Amino acid sequence: MKIFREYDWHHVSLIVDESELSNTLIKINIQTIFKESEFGHEIKLDTQSFDKRENRTTYKKLLQQSSRAARGIIDH
């Protein structure tokens, strides 16, 4: 959150491979952290999920979409 405040970033993109339950749980935790806004800095979180077992969505496409929505990208 210090980085987001320092650079005055308000948009973050989260890209999650939901083929494993642990990644889905991490996504939920990150969404909760950004939603609760205890840090005094409002953040809009754009979440994009994919399943690596499915070849329909390319990673490059997800990154391009994320770059339009956010300055910070969290990849898990």
PDB file with SEQRES, HELIX, SHEET and CRYST1 records, atoms N, CA, C and O in Angstrom:
SEQRES   1 A   76  MET LYS ILE PHE ARG GLU TYR ASP TRP HIS HIS VAL SER          
SEQRES   2 A   76  LEU ILE VAL ASP GLU SER GLU LEU SER ASN THR LEU ILE          
SEQRES   3 A   76  LYS ILE ASN ILE GLN THR ILE PHE LYS GLU SER GLU PHE          
SEQRES   4 A   76  GLY HIS GLU ILE LYS LEU ASP THR GLN SER PHE ASP LYS          
SEQRES   5 A   76  ARG GLU ASN ARG THR THR TYR LYS LYS LEU LEU GLN GLN          
SEQRES   6 A   76  SER SER ARG ALA ALA ARG GLY ILE ILE ASP HIS                  
HELIX    1 AA1 LYS A    2  GLU A    6  1                                   5    
HELIX    2 AA2 LEU A   21  GLU A   36  1                                  16    
HELIX    3 AA3 TYR A   59  ALA A   69  1                                  11    
SHEET    1 AA1 3 LYS A  44  PHE A  50  0                                        
SHEET    2 AA1 3 HIS A  11  ASP A  17  1                                        
SHEET    3 AA1 3 GLY A  72  ASP A  75  1                                        
CRYST1    1.000    1.000    1.000  90.00  90.00  90.00 P 1           1          
ATOM      1  N   MET A   1       0.820  -1.194   0.000  1.00  0.00           N  
ATOM      2  CA  MET A   1       0.000   0.000   0.000  1.00  0.00           C  
ATOM      3  C   MET A   1       0.865   1.260   0.000  1.00  0.00           C  
ATOM      4  O   MET A   1       0.463   2.295  -0.531  1.00  0.00           O  
ATOM      5  N   LYS A   2       2.051   1.168   0.595  1.00  0.00           N  
ATOM      6  CA  LYS A   2       2.945   2.326   0.590  1.00  0.00           C  
ATOM      7  C   LYS A   2       3.304   2.735  -0.838  1.00  0.00           C  
ATOM      8  O   LYS A   2       3.356   3.922  -1.157  1.00  0.00           O  
ATOM      9  N   ILE A   3       3.547   1.762  -1.674  1.00  0.00           N  
ATOM     10  CA  ILE A   3       3.902   2.047  -3.064  1.00  0.00           C  
ATOM     11  C   ILE A   3       2.733   2.719  -3.776  1.00  0.00           C  
ATOM     12  O   ILE A   3       2.929   3.676  -4.525  1.00  0.00           O  
ATOM     13  N   PHE A   4       1.522   2.223  -3.546  1.00  0.00           N  
ATOM     14  CA  PHE A   4       0.348   2.799  -4.195  1.00  0.00           C  
ATOM     15  C   PHE A   4       0.142   4.251  -3.761  1.00  0.00           C  
ATOM     16  O   PHE A   4      -0.198   5.109  -4.575  1.00  0.00           O  
ATOM     17  N   ARG A   5       0.349   4.513  -2.484  1.00  0.00           N  
ATOM     18  CA  ARG A   5       0.212   5.886  -1.990  1.00  0.00           C  
ATOM     19  C   ARG A   5       1.329   6.780  -2.529  1.00  0.00           C  
ATOM     20  O   ARG A   5       1.086   7.909  -2.955  1.00  0.00           O  
ATOM     21  N   GLU A   6       2.556   6.258  -2.502  1.00  0.00           N  
ATOM     22  CA  GLU A   6       3.723   7.034  -2.957  1.00  0.00           C  
ATOM     23  C   GLU A   6       3.566   7.510  -4.399  1.00  0.00           C  
ATOM     24  O   GLU A   6       3.873   8.660  -4.714  1.00  0.00           O  
ATOM     25  N   TYR A   7       3.091   6.634  -5.266  1.00  0.00           N  
ATOM     26  CA  TYR A   7       2.958   6.976  -6.681  1.00  0.00           C  
ATOM     27  C   TYR A   7       1.537   7.408  -7.061  1.00  0.00           C  
ATOM     28  O   TYR A   7       1.241   7.653  -8.231  1.00  0.00           O  
ATOM     29  N   ASP A   8       0.676   7.494  -6.059  1.00  0.00           N  
ATOM     30  CA  ASP A   8      -0.710   7.902  -6.254  1.00  0.00           C  
ATOM     31  C   ASP A   8      -1.436   7.013  -7.262  1.00  0.00           C  
ATOM     32  O   ASP A   8      -2.193   7.494  -8.105  1.00  0.00           O  
ATOM     33  N   TRP A   9      -1.192   5.719  -7.157  1.00  0.00           N  
ATOM     34  CA  TRP A   9      -1.855   4.743  -8.021  1.00  0.00           C  
ATOM     35  C   TRP A   9      -3.194   4.369  -7.406  1.00  0.00           C  
ATOM     36  O   TRP A   9      -3.292   4.155  -6.198  1.00  0.00           O  
ATOM     37  N   HIS A  10      -4.216   4.293  -8.231  1.00  0.00           N  
ATOM     38  CA  HIS A  10      -5.554   3.957  -7.762  1.00  0.00           C  
ATOM     39  C   HIS A  10      -6.176   2.791  -8.524  1.00  0.00           C  
ATOM     40  O   HIS A  10      -7.305   2.397  -8.232  1.00  0.00           O  
ATOM     41  N   HIS A  11      -5.455   2.236  -9.496  1.00  0.00           N  
ATOM     42  CA  HIS A  11      -5.971   1.125 -10.286  1.00  0.00           C  
ATOM     43  C   HIS A  11      -4.944  -0.009 -10.309  1.00  0.00           C  
ATOM     44  O   HIS A  11      -3.784   0.194 -10.670  1.00  0.00           O  
ATOM     45  N   VAL A  12      -5.384  -1.188  -9.922  1.00  0.00           N  
ATOM     46  CA  VAL A  12      -4.529  -2.370  -9.883  1.00  0.00           C  
ATOM     47  C   VAL A  12      -5.244  -3.488 -10.622  1.00  0.00           C  
ATOM     48  O   VAL A  12      -6.461  -3.644 -10.519  1.00  0.00           O  
ATOM     49  N   SER A  13      -4.468  -4.259 -11.366  1.00  0.00           N  
ATOM     50  CA  SER A  13      -5.030  -5.407 -12.064  1.00  0.00           C  
ATOM     51  C   SER A  13      -4.463  -6.676 -11.439  1.00  0.00           C  
ATOM     52  O   SER A  13      -3.262  -6.781 -11.191  1.00  0.00           O  
ATOM     53  N   LEU A  14      -5.331  -7.619 -11.194  1.00  0.00           N  
ATOM     54  CA  LEU A  14      -4.957  -8.901 -10.597  1.00  0.00           C  
ATOM     55  C   LEU A  14      -5.233  -9.985 -11.634  1.00  0.00           C  
ATOM     56  O   LEU A  14      -6.364 -10.133 -12.096  1.00  0.00           O  
ATOM     57  N   ILE A  15      -4.199 -10.741 -12.001  1.00  0.00           N  
ATOM     58  CA  ILE A  15      -4.341 -11.838 -12.957  1.00  0.00           C  
ATOM     59  C   ILE A  15      -4.121 -13.132 -12.190  1.00  0.00           C  
ATOM     60  O   ILE A  15      -3.070 -13.330 -11.580  1.00  0.00           O  
ATOM     61  N   VAL A  16      -5.114 -14.012 -12.221  1.00  0.00           N  
ATOM     62  CA  VAL A  16      -5.064 -15.218 -11.394  1.00  0.00           C  
ATOM     63  C   VAL A  16      -5.341 -16.458 -12.232  1.00  0.00           C  
ATOM     64  O   VAL A  16      -6.316 -16.516 -12.981  1.00  0.00           O  
ATOM     65  N   ASP A  17      -4.466 -17.449 -12.090  1.00  0.00           N  
ATOM     66  CA  ASP A  17      -4.693 -18.771 -12.674  1.00  0.00           C  
ATOM     67  C   ASP A  17      -5.504 -19.561 -11.655  1.00  0.00           C  
ATOM     68  O   ASP A  17      -4.979 -19.967 -10.618  1.00  0.00           O  
ATOM     69  N   GLU A  18      -6.765 -19.776 -11.944  1.00  0.00           N  
ATOM     70  CA  GLU A  18      -7.643 -20.445 -10.989  1.00  0.00           C  
ATOM     71  C   GLU A  18      -7.732 -21.953 -11.216  1.00  0.00           C  
ATOM     72  O   GLU A  18      -8.719 -22.581 -10.835  1.00  0.00           O  
ATOM     73  N   SER A  19      -6.706 -22.532 -11.834  1.00  0.00           N  
ATOM     74  CA  SER A  19      -6.723 -23.984 -12.016  1.00  0.00           C  
ATOM     75  C   SER A  19      -6.417 -24.717 -10.707  1.00  0.00           C  
ATOM     76  O   SER A  19      -6.646 -25.921 -10.594  1.00  0.00           O  
ATOM     77  N   GLU A  20      -5.894 -23.978  -9.717  1.00  0.00           N  
ATOM     78  CA  GLU A  20      -5.612 -24.554  -8.405  1.00  0.00           C  
ATOM     79  C   GLU A  20      -6.376 -23.772  -7.335  1.00  0.00           C  
ATOM     80  O   GLU A  20      -6.443 -22.544  -7.385  1.00  0.00           O  
ATOM     81  N   LEU A  21      -6.933 -24.472  -6.397  1.00  0.00           N  
ATOM     82  CA  LEU A  21      -7.727 -23.857  -5.331  1.00  0.00           C  
ATOM     83  C   LEU A  21      -6.921 -22.834  -4.537  1.00  0.00           C  
ATOM     84  O   LEU A  21      -7.458 -21.800  -4.141  1.00  0.00           O  
ATOM     85  N   SER A  22      -5.652 -23.106  -4.302  1.00  0.00           N  
ATOM     86  CA  SER A  22      -4.835 -22.169  -3.519  1.00  0.00           C  
ATOM     87  C   SER A  22      -4.761 -20.797  -4.186  1.00  0.00           C  
ATOM     88  O   SER A  22      -4.760 -19.777  -3.497  1.00  0.00           O  
ATOM     89  N   ASN A  23      -4.699 -20.761  -5.508  1.00  0.00           N  
ATOM     90  CA  ASN A  23      -4.665 -19.479  -6.213  1.00  0.00           C  
ATOM     91  C   ASN A  23      -5.985 -18.732  -6.064  1.00  0.00           C  
ATOM     92  O   ASN A  23      -6.001 -17.509  -5.929  1.00  0.00           O  
ATOM     93  N   THR A  24      -7.082 -19.466  -6.089  1.00  0.00           N  
ATOM     94  CA  THR A  24      -8.397 -18.850  -5.915  1.00  0.00           C  
ATOM     95  C   THR A  24      -8.504 -18.240  -4.517  1.00  0.00           C  
ATOM     96  O   THR A  24      -9.056 -17.152  -4.352  1.00  0.00           O  
ATOM     97  N   LEU A  25      -7.984 -18.930  -3.528  1.00  0.00           N  
ATOM     98  CA  LEU A  25      -8.007 -18.410  -2.153  1.00  0.00           C  
ATOM     99  C   LEU A  25      -7.149 -17.155  -2.018  1.00  0.00           C  
ATOM    100  O   LEU A  25      -7.524 -16.212  -1.323  1.00  0.00           O  
ATOM    101  N   ILE A  26      -6.000 -17.149  -2.683  1.00  0.00           N  
ATOM    102  CA  ILE A  26      -5.138 -15.962  -2.680  1.00  0.00           C  
ATOM    103  C   ILE A  26      -5.871 -14.793  -3.325  1.00  0.00           C  
ATOM    104  O   ILE A  26      -5.806 -13.670  -2.825  1.00  0.00           O  
ATOM    105  N   LYS A  27      -6.569 -15.048  -4.433  1.00  0.00           N  
ATOM    106  CA  LYS A  27      -7.338 -14.003  -5.121  1.00  0.00           C  
ATOM    107  C   LYS A  27      -8.372 -13.403  -4.177  1.00  0.00           C  
ATOM    108  O   LYS A  27      -8.509 -12.183  -4.093  1.00  0.00           O  
ATOM    109  N   ILE A  28      -9.097 -14.258  -3.470  1.00  0.00           N  
ATOM    110  CA  ILE A  28     -10.125 -13.788  -2.540  1.00  0.00           C  
ATOM    111  C   ILE A  28      -9.503 -12.925  -1.440  1.00  0.00           C  
ATOM    112  O   ILE A  28     -10.055 -11.886  -1.076  1.00  0.00           O  
ATOM    113  N   ASN A  29      -8.361 -13.354  -0.917  1.00  0.00           N  
ATOM    114  CA  ASN A  29      -7.682 -12.583   0.134  1.00  0.00           C  
ATOM    115  C   ASN A  29      -7.221 -11.224  -0.373  1.00  0.00           C  
ATOM    116  O   ASN A  29      -7.378 -10.218   0.319  1.00  0.00           O  
ATOM    117  N   ILE A  30      -6.655 -11.185  -1.574  1.00  0.00           N  
ATOM    118  CA  ILE A  30      -6.201  -9.905  -2.136  1.00  0.00           C  
ATOM    119  C   ILE A  30      -7.392  -8.986  -2.372  1.00  0.00           C  
ATOM    120  O   ILE A  30      -7.322  -7.793  -2.078  1.00  0.00           O  
ATOM    121  N   GLN A  31      -8.478  -9.528  -2.898  1.00  0.00           N  
ATOM    122  CA  GLN A  31      -9.678  -8.716  -3.120  1.00  0.00           C  
ATOM    123  C   GLN A  31     -10.190  -8.139  -1.804  1.00  0.00           C  
ATOM    124  O   GLN A  31     -10.612  -6.983  -1.754  1.00  0.00           O  
ATOM    125  N   THR A  32     -10.155  -8.933  -0.751  1.00  0.00           N  
ATOM    126  CA  THR A  32     -10.613  -8.470   0.565  1.00  0.00           C  
ATOM    127  C   THR A  32      -9.723  -7.343   1.081  1.00  0.00           C  
ATOM    128  O   THR A  32     -10.223  -6.348   1.606  1.00  0.00           O  
ATOM    129  N   ILE A  33      -8.420  -7.492   0.936  1.00  0.00           N  
ATOM    130  CA  ILE A  33      -7.485  -6.460   1.402  1.00  0.00           C  
ATOM    131  C   ILE A  33      -7.763  -5.133   0.717  1.00  0.00           C  
ATOM    132  O   ILE A  33      -7.823  -4.091   1.370  1.00  0.00           O  
ATOM    133  N   PHE A  34      -7.933  -5.169  -0.604  1.00  0.00           N  
ATOM    134  CA  PHE A  34      -8.154  -3.926  -1.338  1.00  0.00           C  
ATOM    135  C   PHE A  34      -9.543  -3.357  -1.106  1.00  0.00           C  
ATOM    136  O   PHE A  34      -9.733  -2.143  -1.183  1.00  0.00           O  
ATOM    137  N   LYS A  35     -10.515  -4.211  -0.822  1.00  0.00           N  
ATOM    138  CA  LYS A  35     -11.889  -3.744  -0.583  1.00  0.00           C  
ATOM    139  C   LYS A  35     -12.024  -3.024   0.745  1.00  0.00           C  
ATOM    140  O   LYS A  35     -12.746  -2.033   0.850  1.00  0.00           O  
ATOM    141  N   GLU A  36     -11.333  -3.520   1.753  1.00  0.00           N  
ATOM    142  CA  GLU A  36     -11.519  -3.003   3.110  1.00  0.00           C  
ATOM    143  C   GLU A  36     -10.990  -1.591   3.289  1.00  0.00           C  
ATOM    144  O   GLU A  36     -11.388  -0.897   4.224  1.00  0.00           O  
ATOM    145  N   SER A  37     -10.116  -1.165   2.424  1.00  0.00           N  
ATOM    146  CA  SER A  37      -9.675   0.227   2.386  1.00  0.00           C  
ATOM    147  C   SER A  37      -9.264   0.779   3.758  1.00  0.00           C  
ATOM    148  O   SER A  37      -9.541   1.939   4.065  1.00  0.00           O  
ATOM    149  N   GLU A  38      -8.623  -0.027   4.565  1.00  0.00           N  
ATOM    150  CA  GLU A  38      -8.137   0.420   5.880  1.00  0.00           C  
ATOM    151  C   GLU A  38      -6.901   1.295   5.741  1.00  0.00           C  
ATOM    152  O   GLU A  38      -6.453   1.903   6.713  1.00  0.00           O  
ATOM    153  N   PHE A  39      -6.357   1.358   4.550  1.00  0.00           N  
ATOM    154  CA  PHE A  39      -5.075   2.004   4.358  1.00  0.00           C  
ATOM    155  C   PHE A  39      -5.202   3.479   4.012  1.00  0.00           C  
ATOM    156  O   PHE A  39      -4.197   4.158   3.803  1.00  0.00           O  
ATOM    157  N   GLY A  40      -6.433   3.976   3.949  1.00  0.00           N  
ATOM    158  CA  GLY A  40      -6.637   5.380   3.658  1.00  0.00           C  
ATOM    159  C   GLY A  40      -6.323   5.760   2.223  1.00  0.00           C  
ATOM    160  O   GLY A  40      -6.089   6.930   1.920  1.00  0.00           O  
ATOM    161  N   HIS A  41      -6.319   4.776   1.347  1.00  0.00           N  
ATOM    162  CA  HIS A  41      -6.016   5.032  -0.064  1.00  0.00           C  
ATOM    163  C   HIS A  41      -6.940   4.159  -0.902  1.00  0.00           C  
ATOM    164  O   HIS A  41      -6.838   2.932  -0.874  1.00  0.00           O  
ATOM    165  N   GLU A  42      -7.830   4.786  -1.640  1.00  0.00           N  
ATOM    166  CA  GLU A  42      -8.812   4.034  -2.417  1.00  0.00           C  
ATOM    167  C   GLU A  42      -8.158   3.401  -3.644  1.00  0.00           C  
ATOM    168  O   GLU A  42      -7.458   4.067  -4.406  1.00  0.00           O  
ATOM    169  N   ILE A  43      -8.400   2.100  -3.819  1.00  0.00           N  
ATOM    170  CA  ILE A  43      -7.840   1.339  -4.941  1.00  0.00           C  
ATOM    171  C   ILE A  43      -8.979   0.642  -5.676  1.00  0.00           C  
ATOM    172  O   ILE A  43      -9.833   0.008  -5.056  1.00  0.00           O  
ATOM    173  N   LYS A  44      -8.982   0.765  -7.003  1.00  0.00           N  
ATOM    174  CA  LYS A  44      -9.920   0.002  -7.828  1.00  0.00           C  
ATOM    175  C   LYS A  44      -9.168  -1.231  -8.319  1.00  0.00           C  
ATOM    176  O   LYS A  44      -8.137  -1.122  -8.982  1.00  0.00           O  
ATOM    177  N   LEU A  45      -9.699  -2.398  -7.985  1.00  0.00           N  
ATOM    178  CA  LEU A  45      -9.055  -3.657  -8.345  1.00  0.00           C  
ATOM    179  C   LEU A  45      -9.787  -4.290  -9.518  1.00  0.00           C  
ATOM    180  O   LEU A  45     -10.977  -4.593  -9.432  1.00  0.00           O  
ATOM    181  N   ASP A  46      -9.062  -4.488 -10.615  1.00  0.00           N  
ATOM    182  CA  ASP A  46      -9.587  -5.157 -11.801  1.00  0.00           C  
ATOM    183  C   ASP A  46      -9.053  -6.593 -11.762  1.00  0.00           C  
ATOM    184  O   ASP A  46      -7.841  -6.803 -11.829  1.00  0.00           O  
ATOM    185  N   THR A  47      -9.939  -7.572 -11.655  1.00  0.00           N  
ATOM    186  CA  THR A  47      -9.518  -8.968 -11.545  1.00  0.00           C  
ATOM    187  C   THR A  47      -9.807  -9.712 -12.839  1.00  0.00           C  
ATOM    188  O   THR A  47     -10.913  -9.665 -13.377  1.00  0.00           O  
ATOM    189  N   GLN A  48      -8.777 -10.403 -13.323  1.00  0.00           N  
ATOM    190  CA  GLN A  48      -8.928 -11.253 -14.508  1.00  0.00           C  
ATOM    191  C   GLN A  48      -8.475 -12.658 -14.128  1.00  0.00           C  
ATOM    192  O   GLN A  48      -7.366 -12.861 -13.632  1.00  0.00           O  
ATOM    193  N   SER A  49      -9.355 -13.614 -14.370  1.00  0.00           N  
ATOM    194  CA  SER A  49      -9.049 -14.992 -14.027  1.00  0.00           C  
ATOM    195  C   SER A  49      -8.938 -15.832 -15.288  1.00  0.00           C  
ATOM    196  O   SER A  49      -9.590 -15.558 -16.296  1.00  0.00           O  
ATOM    197  N   PHE A  50      -8.116 -16.839 -15.215  1.00  0.00           N  
ATOM    198  CA  PHE A  50      -8.005 -17.793 -16.300  1.00  0.00           C  
ATOM    199  C   PHE A  50      -7.695 -19.158 -15.711  1.00  0.00           C  
ATOM    200  O   PHE A  50      -7.372 -19.273 -14.528  1.00  0.00           O  
ATOM    201  N   ASP A  51      -7.791 -20.171 -16.521  1.00  0.00           N  
ATOM    202  CA  ASP A  51      -7.499 -21.535 -16.098  1.00  0.00           C  
ATOM    203  C   ASP A  51      -6.471 -22.085 -17.077  1.00  0.00           C  
ATOM    204  O   ASP A  51      -6.767 -22.256 -18.260  1.00  0.00           O  
ATOM    205  N   LYS A  52      -5.258 -22.366 -16.585  1.00  0.00           N  
ATOM    206  CA  LYS A  52      -4.188 -22.793 -17.485  1.00  0.00           C  
ATOM    207  C   LYS A  52      -4.510 -24.102 -18.206  1.00  0.00           C  
ATOM    208  O   LYS A  52      -3.863 -24.442 -19.197  1.00  0.00           O  
ATOM    209  N   ARG A  53      -5.506 -24.833 -17.712  1.00  0.00           N  
ATOM    210  CA  ARG A  53      -5.900 -26.075 -18.379  1.00  0.00           C  
ATOM    211  C   ARG A  53      -6.685 -25.798 -19.659  1.00  0.00           C  
ATOM    212  O   ARG A  53      -6.816 -26.668 -20.520  1.00  0.00           O  
ATOM    213  N   GLU A  54      -7.202 -24.581 -19.771  1.00  0.00           N  
ATOM    214  CA  GLU A  54      -7.930 -24.178 -20.970  1.00  0.00           C  
ATOM    215  C   GLU A  54      -7.028 -23.275 -21.807  1.00  0.00           C  
ATOM    216  O   GLU A  54      -6.401 -22.360 -21.273  1.00  0.00           O  
ATOM    217  N   ASN A  55      -6.960 -23.517 -23.070  1.00  0.00           N  
ATOM    218  CA  ASN A  55      -6.062 -22.747 -23.941  1.00  0.00           C  
ATOM    219  C   ASN A  55      -6.767 -21.599 -24.650  1.00  0.00           C  
ATOM    220  O   ASN A  55      -6.216 -21.035 -25.595  1.00  0.00           O  
ATOM    221  N   ARG A  56      -7.957 -21.246 -24.222  1.00  0.00           N  
ATOM    222  CA  ARG A  56      -8.733 -20.207 -24.908  1.00  0.00           C  
ATOM    223  C   ARG A  56      -8.152 -18.813 -24.720  1.00  0.00           C  
ATOM    224  O   ARG A  56      -8.148 -18.016 -25.658  1.00  0.00           O  
ATOM    225  N   THR A  57      -7.672 -18.512 -23.545  1.00  0.00           N  
ATOM    226  CA  THR A  57      -7.182 -17.179 -23.243  1.00  0.00           C  
ATOM    227  C   THR A  57      -5.664 -17.186 -23.217  1.00  0.00           C  
ATOM    228  O   THR A  57      -5.051 -17.999 -22.525  1.00  0.00           O  
ATOM    229  N   THR A  58      -5.068 -16.294 -23.961  1.00  0.00           N  
ATOM    230  CA  THR A  58      -3.615 -16.206 -23.942  1.00  0.00           C  
ATOM    231  C   THR A  58      -3.173 -15.246 -22.857  1.00  0.00           C  
ATOM    232  O   THR A  58      -3.865 -14.276 -22.547  1.00  0.00           O  
ATOM    233  N   TYR A  59      -2.037 -15.522 -22.294  1.00  0.00           N  
ATOM    234  CA  TYR A  59      -1.502 -14.684 -21.232  1.00  0.00           C  
ATOM    235  C   TYR A  59      -1.205 -13.281 -21.758  1.00  0.00           C  
ATOM    236  O   TYR A  59      -1.410 -12.292 -21.055  1.00  0.00           O  
ATOM    237  N   LYS A  60      -0.728 -13.202 -22.985  1.00  0.00           N  
ATOM    238  CA  LYS A  60      -0.429 -11.904 -23.588  1.00  0.00           C  
ATOM    239  C   LYS A  60      -1.692 -11.038 -23.652  1.00  0.00           C  
ATOM    240  O   LYS A  60      -1.640  -9.838 -23.384  1.00  0.00           O  
ATOM    241  N   LYS A  61      -2.808 -11.643 -24.003  1.00  0.00           N  
ATOM    242  CA  LYS A  61      -4.080 -10.918 -24.084  1.00  0.00           C  
ATOM    243  C   LYS A  61      -4.479 -10.386 -22.703  1.00  0.00           C  
ATOM    244  O   LYS A  61      -4.942  -9.252 -22.583  1.00  0.00           O  
ATOM    245  N   LEU A  62      -4.300 -11.203 -21.670  1.00  0.00           N  
ATOM    246  CA  LEU A  62      -4.616 -10.761 -20.304  1.00  0.00           C  
ATOM    247  C   LEU A  62      -3.749  -9.574 -19.896  1.00  0.00           C  
ATOM    248  O   LEU A  62      -4.242  -8.626 -19.286  1.00  0.00           O  
ATOM    249  N   LEU A  63      -2.471  -9.621 -20.227  1.00  0.00           N  
ATOM    250  CA  LEU A  63      -1.577  -8.510 -19.895  1.00  0.00           C  
ATOM    251  C   LEU A  63      -1.964  -7.237 -20.644  1.00  0.00           C  
ATOM    252  O   LEU A  63      -1.913  -6.145 -20.078  1.00  0.00           O  
ATOM    253  N   GLN A  64      -2.347  -7.371 -21.901  1.00  0.00           N  
ATOM    254  CA  GLN A  64      -2.769  -6.196 -22.666  1.00  0.00           C  
ATOM    255  C   GLN A  64      -4.021  -5.577 -22.059  1.00  0.00           C  
ATOM    256  O   GLN A  64      -4.109  -4.357 -21.925  1.00  0.00           O  
ATOM    257  N   GLN A  65      -4.991  -6.413 -21.691  1.00  0.00           N  
ATOM    258  CA  GLN A  65      -6.215  -5.909 -21.070  1.00  0.00           C  
ATOM    259  C   GLN A  65      -5.904  -5.241 -19.735  1.00  0.00           C  
ATOM    260  O   GLN A  65      -6.460  -4.190 -19.416  1.00  0.00           O  
ATOM    261  N   SER A  66      -5.026  -5.845 -18.967  1.00  0.00           N  
ATOM    262  CA  SER A  66      -4.662  -5.297 -17.660  1.00  0.00           C  
ATOM    263  C   SER A  66      -3.951  -3.960 -17.796  1.00  0.00           C  
ATOM    264  O   SER A  66      -4.179  -3.048 -17.002  1.00  0.00           O  
ATOM    265  N   SER A  67      -3.102  -3.843 -18.786  1.00  0.00           N  
ATOM    266  CA  SER A  67      -2.344  -2.600 -18.944  1.00  0.00           C  
ATOM    267  C   SER A  67      -3.253  -1.425 -19.290  1.00  0.00           C  
ATOM    268  O   SER A  67      -2.895  -0.275 -19.036  1.00  0.00           O  
ATOM    269  N   ARG A  68      -4.413  -1.694 -19.860  1.00  0.00           N  
ATOM    270  CA  ARG A  68      -5.360  -0.629 -20.154  1.00  0.00           C  
ATOM    271  C   ARG A  68      -6.101  -0.172 -18.893  1.00  0.00           C  
ATOM    272  O   ARG A  68      -6.569   0.964 -18.819  1.00  0.00           O  
ATOM    273  N   ALA A  69      -6.203  -1.060 -17.909  1.00  0.00           N  
ATOM    274  CA  ALA A  69      -6.998  -0.780 -16.719  1.00  0.00           C  
ATOM    275  C   ALA A  69      -6.167  -0.318 -15.522  1.00  0.00           C  
ATOM    276  O   ALA A  69      -6.702   0.295 -14.599  1.00  0.00           O  
ATOM    277  N   ALA A  70      -4.863  -0.607 -15.531  1.00  0.00           N  
ATOM    278  CA  ALA A  70      -4.126  -0.387 -14.292  1.00  0.00           C  
ATOM    279  C   ALA A  70      -2.662  -0.016 -14.535  1.00  0.00           C  
ATOM    280  O   ALA A  70      -2.093  -0.273 -15.596  1.00  0.00           O  
ATOM    281  N   ARG A  71      -2.082   0.601 -13.500  1.00  0.00           N  
ATOM    282  CA  ARG A  71      -0.647   0.904 -13.507  1.00  0.00           C  
ATOM    283  C   ARG A  71       0.128  -0.185 -12.778  1.00  0.00           C  
ATOM    284  O   ARG A  71       1.311  -0.394 -13.047  1.00  0.00           O  
ATOM    285  N   GLY A  72      -0.528  -0.872 -11.867  1.00  0.00           N  
ATOM    286  CA  GLY A  72       0.115  -1.950 -11.129  1.00  0.00           C  
ATOM    287  C   GLY A  72      -0.551  -3.280 -11.477  1.00  0.00           C  
ATOM    288  O   GLY A  72      -1.776  -3.363 -11.576  1.00  0.00           O  
ATOM    289  N   ILE A  73       0.263  -4.315 -11.660  1.00  0.00           N  
ATOM    290  CA  ILE A  73      -0.264  -5.632 -12.005  1.00  0.00           C  
ATOM    291  C   ILE A  73       0.260  -6.650 -11.002  1.00  0.00           C  
ATOM    292  O   ILE A  73       1.461  -6.728 -10.747  1.00  0.00           O  
ATOM    293  N   ILE A  74      -0.655  -7.424 -10.441  1.00  0.00           N  
ATOM    294  CA  ILE A  74      -0.290  -8.510  -9.539  1.00  0.00           C  
ATOM    295  C   ILE A  74      -0.586  -9.798 -10.270  1.00  0.00           C  
ATOM    296  O   ILE A  74      -1.716 -10.034 -10.700  1.00  0.00           O  
ATOM    297  N   ASP A  75       0.415 -10.620 -10.411  1.00  0.00           N  
ATOM    298  CA  ASP A  75       0.269 -11.870 -11.160  1.00  0.00           C  
ATOM    299  C   ASP A  75       0.491 -13.036 -10.206  1.00  0.00           C  
ATOM    300  O   ASP A  75       1.506 -13.110  -9.514  1.00  0.00           O  
ATOM    301  N   HIS A  76      -0.462 -13.929 -10.184  1.00  0.00           N  
ATOM    302  CA  HIS A  76      -0.279 -15.123  -9.369  1.00  0.00           C  
ATOM    303  C   HIS A  76      -0.839 -16.314 -10.099  1.00  0.00           C  
ATOM    304  O   HIS A  76      -0.788 -17.432  -9.587  1.00  0.00           O  
TER     305      HIS A  76                                                      
END                                                                             
